Amino acid sequence: MASLKIKTGDMVKVIAGKDKDKEGKVIAVNKKNNTLLVEGINMVTKHTKPSMANQQGGIVQQEAPIDASNVMLLFKGQATRVGFKMDGDKKVRFAKKTGDVID
């Protein structure tokens, strides 16, 4: 399985779908399904029953997973593709637009 180029905590820009051109921070990554949870993106309405944790119940807005192919990494305010290269003996991500090392 190929490694995912976006990690938890990265800032991303949506490039396709109903939330196109919106930006947000990655909350969670699911490598198995190639999906991401992004803060404030792909909001859905969920009806919840009252429980011990949520006494009230009711209608809740929450993020739904978005496919990783529909987002691009934001690096220094620019959307860029991500590549991998060896920096000494360490594998690092780099921004293809600028060539700078991301982490």
C-alpha positions in Angstrom: 0.0 0.0 0.0 1.3 3.4 -0.9 2.0 5.8 1.9 -0.4 8.7 2.3 1.1 12.1 1.6 -1.0 14.0 4.1 -0.7 13.7 7.9 -2.8 14.7 10.9 -2.3 18.3 11.7 -1.6 19.4 8.1 -3.4 22.4 6.5 -5.2 21.3 3.3 -7.3 23.0 0.6 -10.3 21.2 -0.9 -10.0 21.1 -4.7 -13.1 19.2 -5.6 -16.7 18.7 -4.3 -19.2 20.8 -2.5 -16.6 22.5 -0.3 -14.2 23.4 -3.1 -11.7 26.2 -2.3 -12.3 25.8 1.5 -9.3 25.3 3.8 -9.0 23.4 7.1 -6.8 21.4 9.4 -6.7 17.5 9.2 -8.2 15.9 12.3 -7.8 12.3 11.4 -6.4 10.1 8.6 -7.8 6.7 7.5 -5.1 5.0 5.4 -7.3 1.9 4.7 -10.1 3.9 3.0 -7.8 6.7 1.8 -10.0 9.3 3.6 -9.4 12.3 5.8 -11.4 14.2 8.4 -10.9 17.9 7.9 -12.0 20.6 10.4 -15.2 22.4 9.1 -15.2 20.5 5.8 -17.9 18.1 4.5 -20.3 18.9 7.4 -23.3 16.5 7.8 -26.3 16.5 10.0 -26.6 13.6 12.4 -29.6 12.7 14.6 -28.5 11.4 18.0 -30.5 9.7 20.7 -30.2 10.9 24.3 -27.5 9.0 26.2 -25.5 9.3 29.3 -22.9 11.4 27.5 -25.4 13.5 25.7 -28.5 14.0 27.8 -30.3 16.2 25.4 -29.9 14.2 22.1 -31.1 16.0 19.0 -29.5 17.1 15.7 -25.7 17.5 15.6 -23.5 18.9 12.8 -20.2 17.0 12.4 -17.5 16.4 9.9 -17.7 13.4 7.5 -14.7 11.8 5.8 -13.5 13.3 2.5 -11.4 11.4 0.0 -7.7 12.2 0.1 -7.6 12.8 -3.7 -10.0 15.8 -3.2 -7.5 17.8 -1.1 -4.1 19.4 -1.6 -1.6 20.2 1.0 -1.1 23.9 1.9 2.5 24.9 2.4 3.4 28.6 3.1 -0.2 29.5 1.9 0.1 27.7 -1.4 -1.6 24.5 -2.5 1.1 22.1 -3.6 1.7 18.5 -4.6 3.8 16.4 -2.2 6.8 14.3 -3.0 9.2 12.1 -1.1 13.0 12.3 -1.1 15.9 11.1 0.9 17.6 13.7 3.1 20.7 11.9 4.2 19.3 8.6 5.5 15.9 10.0 6.4 12.8 10.0 4.1 11.2 13.4 4.1 8.2 15.1 2.4 8.8 18.1 0.1 6.6 20.6 -1.7 6.9 20.1 -5.4 6.0 23.7 -6.1 8.9 25.2 -4.2 11.2 22.2 -3.5 11.3 23.0 0.2 11.3 20.2 2.8 8.0 20.1 4.7 9.0 18.0 7.7 
